[in-house]
Amino acid sequence: MVQTLQAENITLEKLISLYGLELVDSEEFFREWQDELPELTEQEKQLLDQVKAGYINLRNYLPLLENTVNTIVLSPLLFIGKFYLPPFHIKLEKSVEIETIDKLSIIKGRIDFLLLNQKFWVTHCPLKNEPAFVC
């Protein structure tokens, strides 16, 4: 029987349990996204350090709410990465339905924003009681 879950009721812990997700903390993860990158300027490095410091500061004041993460972390990263400029574009509040390969569970919800560049996309979809999760 198919289990339908509402995204706003799902925690990262539940996804780990359902799908066997695991943290990968390796510099080799998504290696293809790291090769041949332009060098960061000193100004970009300073801005990224400020974003990181801001996030670390926010972790001290739980709960870390979605709008706070969007404002303090996500928007600056999109700006620094020039993701507001062509060839990228953003779609906001899109409905999604994610179905597992075995078709035993479906997750329904909304994506806060979807960053598009032809067939490449990145999304932000925070989970209940979690600061942020990139899908």
Secondary structure, 3 states (H helix, E strand, C coil): CCEEEEHHHCCHHHHHHHHCCCCCCCCCCCHHHCCCCCCCCHHHHHHHHHHHHHHHHHCCCCCCCHHHHHHHHHHHHHHHCCCCCCCCEEEEEEEEEEECCCCCEEEEEEEEEEEEECCEEEEECCCCCCCCCEC
